[in-house]
Amino acid sequence: MMATNSGYYKVFIRLSGLLLTALLVTLPCRAQDNAFAKIEAYLKTEMEKQQIPGVAVAILRDGKIIYAKGHGLANIEHQAAVKPETVFQSGSIGKQFTAAAVMLLVEDGKLSLDDKITRYFPSAPDHWQKITIRHLLTHTAGTTDYPPDFDFRRDFTEEELLQQAAAIPLAFQPGERWSYSNLGYVMLGILISKVTGRFYGEFLHERIFKPLRMTTARIISEADIIPNRSSGYRLVNGQLKHQEWVAPTTNTTADGSLYLTIYDLAQWDAALYGEKLLKRSSLEQSWSPVKLNNGKTCPYGFGWMLREANGHRLIEHGGSWQGFKSFIARYVDDKLTVLVLANLAQADPERLAHGMAALYDARLVSPDERMRSEKVSAVLKDLLRRAVNGAAAPNVFTAEARTELLPDKFRQIGVALKSLGEITAVTLVGRTEEDGVYSYRQYRITGSGKHQRLRVRLSMDDKIAGLELLPE
């Protein structure tokens, strides 16, 4: 009898252990499924609010996909659904691949980060003499963005693009400040071509896309037949329109002219955890804040913004081009990455990526940033209502902005906003980069059934340093 009871007891203990193990496995799975359900509800709400036709999103843990899904439409006319395999344009997240190509050439001994670019561009103008490759990578060269009169519908050769860039005076001396420069990365692509003797896109394919099995990543081509390609859209007076057309060669420059899927980006993310592509020392350089001539630093590396969310280290970047928006957010200490690809020019993929991360892991919510954004939105709403009524609030401006904007320019903004009717909301819809002195953000002003976009330059203490109305 004792032996029999002992046997039952052993069986009971074994079964209890198996049940406990099953429970411990099931609970995290249920919690994860619950998080994914919340994420899908969040995406549905945000897509409706932002009027986004389609998005492909993914969450990666330790370089492996744990969630990947398409939502909405890749092509409205054909009612083609977005899938994880859907191909989107990269926008400026393509810059990190250009930067990686430069670092591969550094590791190959073909160039040095502190080489002057005049070594590769012998006919460079005098004002380029102090610019180094490092300056171009970190947006500290003083080169600007495309000039207002740049003809995106004209095919330029690489030499003609260089001549266009060379004709523009530097905004500041190399290393003095940080200022986002697409032209700087265009120049890096041409430099890669000069060093390798090949188009930079071919170098990306051979040295990055092919080894990492990024099977659908490639340079943009609207002529080629590309399965699962999404259409890009933009809002014009609240109505969806197709992306604007640009010349074929203008759509192949190194500032962000790639086709990618979230599967391609997942392969890329996995490679960044090891040394399959670049040495760890090269990656750490890419993720280190740039040091200016005065010894201060700015939170930008080589094609990556460097931030934190509630104390968690965050390496990320966004992209915007031709009816598409993109975002990659890598919470590196948590080994968590969120990917967002969207097919609307006015979409806010940064908001989507950060929102998804916070729903998956509540520790990644940044309460300080959220409260700051809400406070700035409230200040702007009050300020713009005052502007419509012909009043101002000088204390919310920097001293320089008071001189520049008040009273004439601010009055003009008020007159322009009267057509909106009563302003009911001012919503943050996009944040461009920070330069260590100012942050640049875009807001949507909502009136009586109408909208208006506003670009705001903010000082580090959230004083308004500049206002500019943009077409919706």
C-alpha positions as CSV (number, residue, x, y, z in Angstrom):
1,M,0.0,0.0,0.0
2,M,2.8,2.4,0.9
3,A,4.6,1.7,-2.4
4,T,1.4,2.2,-4.3
5,N,0.8,5.6,-2.7
6,S,4.4,6.6,-3.3
7,G,4.0,5.8,-7.0
8,Y,0.8,7.8,-7.2
9,Y,2.6,10.7,-5.4
10,K,5.5,10.6,-7.9
11,V,3.1,10.6,-10.8
12,F,1.2,13.5,-9.2
13,I,4.4,15.5,-8.7
14,R,5.5,14.8,-12.3
15,L,2.1,15.9,-13.7
16,S,2.1,19.0,-11.5
17,G,5.5,19.9,-12.8
18,L,4.4,19.5,-16.4
19,L,1.3,21.6,-15.7
20,L,3.4,24.4,-14.1
21,T,5.8,24.3,-17.0
22,A,2.9,24.6,-19.5
23,L,1.4,27.4,-17.5
24,L,4.7,29.3,-17.4
25,V,5.0,29.0,-21.1
26,T,1.4,29.9,-21.8
27,L,1.3,33.0,-19.7
28,P,4.0,35.0,-21.6
29,C,2.4,33.8,-24.9
30,R,-1.0,35.1,-23.8
31,A,0.5,38.4,-22.6
32,Q,2.2,38.7,-26.0
33,D,-1.0,38.0,-27.9
34,N,-2.8,40.5,-25.8
35,A,-0.1,43.1,-26.6
36,F,-0.4,42.3,-30.3
37,A,-4.2,42.7,-30.1
38,K,-3.7,46.2,-28.5
39,I,-1.2,47.0,-31.2
40,E,-3.6,46.1,-34.0
41,A,-6.4,48.2,-32.5
42,Y,-3.9,51.1,-32.1
43,L,-2.8,50.8,-35.7
44,K,-6.4,50.8,-36.9
45,T,-7.2,53.9,-35.0
46,E,-4.0,55.7,-36.1
47,M,-4.4,54.8,-39.7
48,E,-7.9,56.2,-39.7
49,K,-6.8,59.3,-37.9
50,Q,-3.8,59.9,-40.2
51,Q,-5.7,58.7,-43.4
52,I,-2.9,56.2,-44.2
53,P,-3.9,53.8,-47.0
54,G,-1.5,51.0,-45.9
55,V,1.3,50.1,-43.5
56,A,3.6,47.1,-43.1
57,V,4.9,46.7,-39.5
58,A,7.1,44.3,-37.6
59,I,8.4,43.8,-34.1
60,L,11.7,42.0,-33.7
61,R,13.2,40.5,-30.6
62,D,17.0,39.8,-30.7
63,G,17.0,40.0,-34.4
64,K,14.1,37.6,-34.9
65,I,10.6,38.5,-36.1
66,I,7.9,38.0,-33.4
67,Y,5.2,40.0,-35.2
68,A,4.9,41.0,-38.9
69,K,1.8,42.1,-40.7
70,G,0.4,44.3,-43.4
71,H,-2.6,46.6,-42.7
72,G,-4.7,48.4,-45.3
73,L,-4.0,48.8,-49.0
74,A,-0.8,48.8,-51.0
75,N,-2.8,50.0,-54.1
76,I,-6.1,51.7,-53.7
77,E,-7.2,51.5,-57.4
78,H,-6.7,47.7,-57.4
79,Q,-7.7,47.2,-53.8
80,A,-4.4,45.3,-53.3
81,A,-3.8,44.5,-49.6
82,V,-0.5,45.3,-47.8
83,K,1.4,42.1,-46.9
84,P,4.7,41.7,-45.1
85,E,6.2,41.1,-48.6
86,T,4.9,44.5,-49.9
87,V,7.7,46.7,-51.2
88,F,7.9,50.3,-50.1
89,Q,10.3,53.2,-50.8
90,S,12.8,53.7,-48.0
91,G,13.2,57.4,-47.8
92,S,16.1,58.4,-45.5
93,I,16.4,55.2,-43.7
94,G,18.4,54.4,-46.8
95,K,21.1,56.7,-45.4
96,Q,22.2,54.0,-42.9
97,F,23.0,51.7,-45.8
98,T,25.1,54.4,-47.5
99,A,26.9,54.9,-44.2
100,A,27.5,51.1,-43.9
101,A,28.9,51.1,-47.4
102,V,31.3,53.8,-46.4
103,M,32.4,51.9,-43.3
104,L,33.0,48.8,-45.4
105,L,35.4,50.8,-47.6
106,V,37.1,52.0,-44.4
107,E,37.5,48.4,-43.3
108,D,38.8,47.6,-46.7
109,G,41.5,50.3,-46.4
110,K,40.1,52.2,-49.4
111,L,39.4,55.4,-47.5
112,S,39.5,57.0,-44.1
113,L,36.8,58.9,-42.3
114,D,39.0,61.9,-41.8
115,D,40.0,62.1,-45.5
116,K,39.2,65.4,-47.1
117,I,36.6,64.9,-49.8
118,T,38.8,67.0,-52.2
119,R,40.9,63.9,-52.4
120,Y,38.1,62.2,-54.3
121,F,36.6,65.4,-55.9
122,P,39.7,67.1,-57.4
123,S,37.6,69.9,-59.0
124,A,35.9,70.7,-55.7
125,P,35.3,74.4,-54.9
126,D,37.4,76.2,-52.3
127,H,34.6,76.1,-49.7
128,W,34.8,72.3,-49.7
129,Q,38.5,72.2,-48.7
130,K,37.9,71.4,-45.0
131,I,35.0,68.9,-45.5
132,T,35.8,65.3,-44.4
133,I,33.9,62.1,-45.1
134,R,33.0,62.1,-41.4
135,H,31.4,65.5,-41.8
136,L,29.2,64.3,-44.6
137,L,28.2,61.2,-42.6
138,T,27.2,63.2,-39.6
139,H,25.5,66.2,-41.3
140,T,28.2,68.6,-40.0
141,A,29.7,69.6,-43.3
142,G,27.7,72.7,-43.7
143,T,26.2,71.4,-46.9
144,T,22.5,72.2,-47.3
145,D,19.4,70.4,-48.6
146,Y,18.3,70.6,-52.2
147,P,17.8,74.2,-53.2
148,P,14.3,75.5,-53.8
149,D,14.8,75.6,-57.5
150,F,16.2,72.1,-57.8
151,D,14.6,70.3,-60.8
152,F,13.5,66.9,-59.6
153,R,12.1,66.1,-63.0
154,R,15.4,66.3,-64.8
155,D,17.9,63.5,-65.1
156,F,21.3,64.5,-63.8
157,T,24.6,62.8,-64.2
158,E,26.7,62.3,-61.0
159,E,29.0,65.1,-62.2
160,E,26.1,67.4,-62.8
161,L,24.8,66.7,-59.3
162,L,28.2,67.5,-57.9
163,Q,28.2,70.8,-59.8
164,Q,24.7,71.6,-58.3
165,A,25.9,70.9,-54.8
166,A,29.2,72.8,-55.3
167,A,27.3,76.0,-56.4
168,I,25.6,76.3,-53.0
169,P,27.6,78.2,-50.3
170,L,28.1,76.3,-47.0
171,A,25.6,77.2,-44.3
172,F,28.5,77.1,-41.7
173,Q,32.1,75.9,-41.5
174,P,32.6,72.1,-41.3
175,G,32.2,70.8,-37.8
176,E,30.7,74.0,-36.4
177,R,27.1,72.9,-36.3
178,W,24.7,70.0,-37.1
179,S,22.2,70.5,-39.9
180,Y,20.4,67.7,-41.8
181,S,21.7,67.5,-45.4
182,N,20.4,65.2,-48.1
183,L,22.9,66.6,-50.5
184,G,25.7,65.5,-48.2
185,Y,24.6,61.9,-48.6
186,V,24.1,62.4,-52.4
187,M,27.8,63.3,-52.4
188,L,28.7,60.2,-50.4
189,G,27.0,58.0,-53.0
190,I,29.1,59.7,-55.7
191,L,32.2,59.3,-53.6
192,I,31.5,55.5,-53.2
193,S,31.2,55.3,-57.0
194,K,34.6,57.1,-57.5
195,V,36.3,54.8,-55.0
196,T,34.9,51.5,-56.3
197,G,34.5,52.4,-59.9
198,R,30.9,51.2,-59.8
199,F,27.5,52.8,-59.2
200,Y,27.0,52.9,-55.5
201,G,23.7,50.8,-55.8
202,E,25.7,47.9,-57.3
203,F,28.1,48.1,-54.3
204,L,25.2,48.0,-51.9
205,H,23.8,44.9,-53.6
206,E,27.1,43.0,-53.7
207,R,28.4,43.9,-50.2
208,I,25.2,44.4,-48.2
209,F,21.9,43.1,-49.7
210,K,23.2,39.9,-51.1
211,P,25.3,38.7,-48.1
212,L,22.4,39.5,-45.7
213,R,19.8,37.9,-48.0
214,M,17.8,41.1,-48.3
215,T,16.3,39.6,-51.4
216,T,13.9,42.4,-52.4
217,A,16.1,45.4,-51.4
218,R,17.3,47.4,-54.4
219,I,17.6,50.8,-55.9
220,I,14.3,52.4,-57.0
221,S,13.3,51.7,-60.6
222,E,9.8,52.7,-61.8
223,A,10.5,51.0,-65.1
224,D,11.2,47.5,-63.8
225,I,8.5,45.0,-63.0
226,I,8.7,44.6,-59.2
227,P,6.3,42.1,-57.6
228,N,4.4,43.4,-54.5
229,R,5.3,47.0,-55.1
230,S,3.2,49.5,-53.2
231,S,1.9,52.8,-54.6
232,G,2.8,56.0,-52.8
233,Y,0.1,58.6,-52.0
234,R,-0.2,62.2,-50.7
235,L,-3.1,64.2,-49.3
236,V,-4.0,67.3,-51.3
237,N,-6.8,69.3,-49.7
238,G,-7.9,66.2,-47.8
239,Q,-8.0,64.0,-50.9
240,L,-5.6,61.1,-51.7
241,K,-3.5,61.6,-54.8
242,H,-0.7,59.6,-56.3
243,Q,2.9,60.4,-55.5
244,E,4.5,63.1,-57.6
245,W,6.8,62.0,-60.5
246,V,10.6,62.5,-60.4
247,A,13.2,61.8,-63.0
248,P,14.6,58.2,-62.9
249,T,18.2,59.1,-62.0
250,T,17.0,61.6,-59.4
251,N,15.4,58.6,-57.8
252,T,18.6,56.6,-57.4
253,T,20.7,58.9,-55.2
254,A,22.3,57.8,-51.9
255,D,20.2,60.0,-49.7
256,G,17.5,57.3,-49.5
257,S,16.3,55.9,-52.9
258,L,15.7,52.2,-52.0
259,Y,13.0,49.7,-52.3
260,L,12.6,47.6,-49.1
261,T,10.2,45.2,-47.3
262,I,10.0,44.7,-43.6
263,Y,11.6,41.3,-44.2
264,D,14.6,43.0,-45.7
265,L,14.8,45.3,-42.7
266,A,14.6,42.3,-40.4
267,Q,17.6,40.8,-42.0
268,W,19.4,44.1,-41.6
269,D,18.5,44.4,-38.0
270,A,19.7,40.9,-37.2
271,A,23.1,41.7,-38.8
272,L,23.6,44.7,-36.6
273,Y,23.7,42.4,-33.5
274,G,26.9,40.6,-34.7
275,E,29.7,41.1,-37.1
276,K,28.3,39.5,-40.2
277,L,28.6,42.7,-42.1
278,L,30.7,45.2,-40.1
279,K,33.1,44.9,-37.2
280,R,31.7,45.9,-33.8
281,S,34.1,48.9,-33.7
282,S,32.6,50.2,-37.0
283,L,29.1,49.8,-35.6
284,E,30.0,51.6,-32.4
285,Q,31.4,54.5,-34.4
286,S,28.2,54.6,-36.4
287,W,26.2,54.9,-33.1
288,S,28.3,57.5,-31.3
289,P,27.2,61.1,-31.1
290,V,29.1,63.5,-33.4
291,K,31.5,65.9,-31.6
292,L,31.5,69.5,-32.9
293,N,34.5,71.8,-33.1
294,N,33.6,73.4,-29.7
295,G,33.6,70.0,-28.0
296,K,29.8,69.7,-27.7
297,T,28.0,66.7,-29.1
298,C,24.8,66.2,-31.1
299,P,22.8,63.0,-30.9
300,Y,23.5,61.8,-34.4
301,G,25.9,59.1,-35.7
302,F,26.4,57.8,-39.2
303,G,22.8,57.6,-40.6
304,W,21.3,57.1,-37.1
305,M,19.6,59.4,-34.6
306,L,20.6,58.6,-31.0
307,R,17.9,59.0,-28.4
308,E,16.4,57.3,-25.3
309,A,13.0,56.3,-24.2
310,N,12.4,56.4,-20.5
311,G,16.1,55.6,-19.9
312,H,16.3,52.9,-22.6
313,R,18.9,53.5,-25.3
314,L,17.3,54.1,-28.7
315,I,18.9,54.2,-32.1
316,E,16.5,55.1,-34.9
317,H,15.8,57.0,-38.1
318,G,12.9,57.9,-40.3
319,G,12.4,58.4,-44.0
320,S,10.2,60.4,-46.3
321,W,10.1,60.4,-50.0
322,Q,7.7,60.4,-52.9
323,G,4.5,59.4,-51.1
324,F,6.1,57.1,-48.6
325,K,7.2,57.3,-44.9
326,S,9.4,54.8,-43.0
327,F,10.8,54.3,-39.5
328,I,13.1,51.9,-37.7
329,A,13.4,52.2,-33.9
330,R,16.0,49.9,-32.3
331,Y,15.8,49.7,-28.5
332,V,19.2,48.2,-28.4
333,D,19.6,47.4,-24.7
334,D,16.3,45.6,-24.8
335,K,17.1,43.9,-28.2
336,L,13.8,45.1,-29.5
337,T,13.2,46.7,-32.9
338,V,10.0,48.2,-34.4
339,L,9.7,48.7,-38.2
340,V,7.1,50.8,-39.9
341,L,6.7,51.3,-43.7
342,A,3.7,53.5,-44.8
343,N,2.5,54.7,-48.2
344,L,1.4,58.2,-47.4
345,A,3.5,61.4,-47.5
346,Q,1.8,62.9,-44.4
347,A,2.0,59.7,-42.3
348,D,3.8,59.8,-38.9
349,P,5.6,56.4,-38.7
350,E,7.7,57.6,-35.8
351,R,4.5,57.9,-33.7
352,L,3.4,54.5,-34.9
353,A,6.8,52.9,-34.0
354,H,7.0,54.4,-30.6
355,G,3.4,53.7,-29.9
356,M,3.8,50.0,-30.8
357,A,6.9,49.7,-28.7
358,A,5.1,51.2,-25.7
359,L,2.2,48.8,-26.1
360,Y,4.5,45.8,-26.3
361,D,6.7,46.9,-23.4
362,A,5.3,49.6,-21.1
363,R,8.8,50.4,-19.8
364,L,9.5,52.0,-23.2
365,V,6.9,54.8,-22.8
366,S,8.6,58.1,-22.5
367,P,6.3,60.1,-20.1
368,D,8.5,63.2,-20.2
369,E,8.4,63.4,-24.0
370,R,4.7,62.8,-24.1
371,M,4.0,65.5,-21.5
372,R,6.3,67.9,-23.4
373,S,4.6,67.3,-26.7
374,E,1.1,67.8,-25.1
375,K,2.3,71.0,-23.5
376,V,3.7,72.4,-26.7
377,S,0.5,71.4,-28.7
378,A,-1.6,73.3,-26.1
379,V,0.7,76.4,-26.3
380,L,0.5,76.4,-30.1
381,K,-3.3,75.9,-30.1
382,D,-3.7,79.0,-27.8
383,L,-1.1,81.0,-29.8
384,L,-2.8,80.3,-33.2
385,R,-6.2,81.1,-31.9
386,R,-4.8,84.4,-30.7
387,A,-3.2,84.9,-34.2
388,V,-6.6,84.5,-35.9
389,N,-8.0,87.2,-33.6
390,G,-5.1,89.5,-34.3
391,A,-3.4,89.1,-30.9
392,A,0.0,87.6,-29.9
393,A,1.8,86.2,-26.8
394,P,5.3,87.5,-27.1
395,N,6.5,85.5,-24.1
396,V,6.3,82.1,-25.9
397,F,8.8,83.2,-28.6
398,T,12.6,83.4,-28.4
399,A,14.0,86.9,-28.5
400,E,15.2,86.4,-32.1
401,A,11.7,85.1,-33.2
402,R,10.0,88.1,-31.6
403,T,12.1,90.4,-33.8
404,E,11.6,88.2,-36.9
405,L,7.9,87.3,-36.6
406,L,6.2,90.1,-34.6
407,P,4.1,91.7,-35.7
408,D,3.9,91.4,-39.5
409,K,4.7,87.8,-40.2
410,F,2.7,86.5,-37.3
411,R,-0.3,88.7,-38.4
412,Q,0.0,87.1,-41.9
413,I,-0.2,83.6,-40.4
414,G,-3.3,84.6,-38.5
415,V,-5.0,85.9,-41.7
416,A,-4.1,82.7,-43.5
417,L,-5.6,80.5,-40.7
418,K,-9.0,82.3,-40.7
419,S,-10.2,80.1,-43.5
420,L,-10.1,77.1,-41.1
421,G,-12.8,78.5,-38.9
422,E,-12.5,77.8,-35.2
423,I,-9.2,75.9,-34.4
424,T,-10.2,72.7,-32.5
425,A,-6.9,70.9,-32.4
426,V,-3.1,71.2,-33.0
427,T,-1.6,67.7,-33.4
428,L,2.0,66.7,-33.7
429,V,2.3,64.7,-37.0
430,G,6.0,64.6,-37.6
431,R,9.3,65.5,-36.0
432,T,12.4,66.2,-38.2
433,E,15.8,66.1,-36.7
434,E,17.4,68.1,-33.9
435,D,20.6,70.1,-34.4
436,G,21.6,70.6,-30.8
437,V,20.1,74.1,-30.7
438,Y,16.6,73.6,-32.1
439,S,14.1,70.8,-32.8
440,Y,12.0,71.0,-35.9
441,R,8.4,69.6,-35.8
442,Q,5.4,69.5,-38.0
443,Y,1.8,69.9,-36.7
444,R,-1.6,69.5,-38.2
445,I,-4.0,72.4,-37.4
446,T,-7.6,71.3,-37.4
447,G,-10.5,73.7,-38.0
448,S,-14.1,73.3,-39.0
449,G,-13.6,70.4,-41.3
450,K,-10.4,71.8,-42.7
451,H,-6.7,71.2,-42.0
452,Q,-3.4,73.1,-42.3
453,R,0.1,72.0,-41.7
454,L,2.6,74.0,-39.6
455,R,6.3,73.7,-39.3
456,V,7.6,74.8,-35.9
457,R,11.2,75.5,-34.8
458,L,11.6,75.1,-31.1
459,S,14.5,76.0,-28.8
460,M,15.6,73.4,-26.3
461,D,13.4,75.1,-23.6
462,D,10.4,74.9,-26.0
463,K,10.3,78.5,-26.9
464,I,9.1,79.1,-30.5
465,A,12.0,80.1,-32.7
466,G,10.2,79.9,-36.0
467,L,6.8,79.3,-37.7
468,E,6.0,78.3,-41.3
469,L,2.7,77.3,-42.8
470,L,3.0,74.3,-45.2
471,P,0.6,73.0,-47.9
472,E,-1.6,70.3,-46.5
